[in-house]
Amino acid sequence: MTMSSRLPEPYGQGSGANLADILERVLDKGIVIAGDIRINLLDIELLTIKLRLIVASVDKAKEMGIDWWEDDPALSSRAHRNELARENAELRERLAQLEPTRGEEEAP
């Protein structure tokens, strides 16, 4: 009797479940992990931490209406340019408001 030197696969032979497949399914469907941590002392709530974690692909997140990274200047170059343009417009407006008062002060 001969024994095979090959170890059995953890998910059974032919199951085909590997990390890439699982990750693809999770990103395609999305997964939400939620939890709350509460710290009480003598029935007095001292601290509450609410944790919400969503793991999904960008397309799935947009489909769910989650797109905060597009408007964050630290994460999006387009949002950074928009922020700079908005700041530039505000400064031009403030400068335009100051220009007439400056001219009036200089007149004798």
C-alpha positions as CSV (number, residue, x, y, z in Angstrom):
1,M,0.0,0.0,0.0
2,T,1.4,3.4,-1.0
3,M,0.6,6.6,0.6
4,S,0.4,9.8,-1.3
5,S,2.9,12.5,-0.2
6,R,0.5,15.2,-1.3
7,L,-1.4,17.0,1.5
8,P,-5.2,17.4,1.2
9,E,-6.5,20.8,0.1
10,P,-8.1,22.8,3.0
11,Y,-11.4,23.3,1.1
12,G,-11.7,19.9,-0.5
13,Q,-10.4,18.9,-3.9
14,G,-11.8,20.9,-6.8
15,S,-13.6,23.5,-4.7
16,G,-11.6,26.3,-6.3
17,A,-12.2,28.7,-3.4
18,N,-9.1,30.8,-3.1
19,L,-8.4,34.2,-1.7
20,A,-8.7,36.0,-5.0
21,D,-12.2,34.5,-5.6
22,I,-13.4,35.4,-2.1
23,L,-12.0,38.9,-2.4
24,E,-13.7,39.4,-5.8
25,R,-17.1,38.3,-4.4
26,V,-16.8,40.6,-1.4
27,L,-15.8,43.6,-3.5
28,D,-18.6,42.8,-6.0
29,K,-21.3,42.4,-3.4
30,G,-19.9,44.5,-0.5
31,I,-19.8,43.7,3.1
32,V,-20.8,45.8,6.2
33,I,-19.3,45.2,9.6
34,A,-21.0,47.2,12.4
35,G,-20.4,47.3,16.1
36,D,-20.7,49.5,19.2
37,I,-18.5,49.8,22.2
38,R,-19.9,51.2,25.3
39,I,-18.1,51.9,28.6
40,N,-20.4,52.3,31.6
41,L,-19.5,53.0,35.2
42,L,-22.3,52.5,37.8
43,D,-25.0,52.7,35.0
44,I,-23.5,56.0,33.8
45,E,-22.4,55.9,30.2
46,L,-18.9,57.3,29.9
47,L,-18.0,56.5,26.4
48,T,-19.7,55.2,23.2
49,I,-17.8,54.3,20.1
50,K,-19.8,53.3,17.0
51,L,-17.8,51.4,14.4
52,R,-19.0,51.0,10.8
53,L,-16.8,49.4,8.2
54,I,-17.8,48.9,4.6
55,V,-15.7,46.9,2.3
56,A,-16.7,47.2,-1.4
57,S,-15.3,48.0,-4.8
58,V,-15.4,51.7,-5.9
59,D,-18.2,50.9,-8.4
60,K,-20.3,49.2,-5.8
61,A,-19.7,52.1,-3.3
62,K,-20.8,54.6,-5.9
63,E,-23.8,52.5,-6.7
64,M,-24.7,52.7,-2.9
65,G,-24.2,56.5,-3.0
66,I,-20.9,56.6,-1.2
67,D,-18.4,58.8,-2.9
68,W,-16.9,61.0,-0.2
69,W,-13.3,60.4,-1.5
70,E,-14.2,62.4,-4.7
71,D,-14.8,65.6,-2.7
72,D,-11.9,65.3,-0.3
73,P,-8.9,67.4,-1.4
74,A,-6.5,65.1,0.3
75,L,-7.6,62.2,-1.7
76,S,-8.6,63.6,-5.1
77,S,-6.6,65.8,-7.4
78,R,-9.8,67.1,-9.0
79,A,-11.2,68.0,-5.5
80,H,-7.9,69.7,-4.7
81,R,-8.1,71.8,-7.9
82,N,-11.7,72.7,-7.1
83,E,-10.8,73.7,-3.6
84,L,-8.0,75.9,-4.9
85,A,-10.3,77.5,-7.5
86,R,-12.9,78.2,-4.8
87,E,-10.3,79.7,-2.5
88,N,-9.0,81.8,-5.4
89,A,-12.5,83.1,-6.2
90,E,-13.0,84.0,-2.5
91,L,-9.7,85.9,-2.4
92,R,-10.5,87.8,-5.6
93,E,-13.9,88.8,-4.2
94,R,-12.4,90.0,-1.0
95,L,-9.8,92.0,-2.9
96,A,-12.5,93.5,-5.1
97,Q,-14.3,94.6,-2.0
98,L,-11.1,96.2,-0.6
99,E,-10.1,98.0,-3.8
100,P,-12.9,100.8,-3.7
101,T,-12.2,101.5,0.0
102,R,-8.5,101.8,-0.6
103,G,-9.1,104.4,-3.4
104,E,-11.3,106.5,-1.2
105,E,-8.7,106.6,1.6
106,E,-6.0,107.9,-0.8
107,A,-8.1,110.7,-2.2
108,P,-7.4,114.1,-0.5
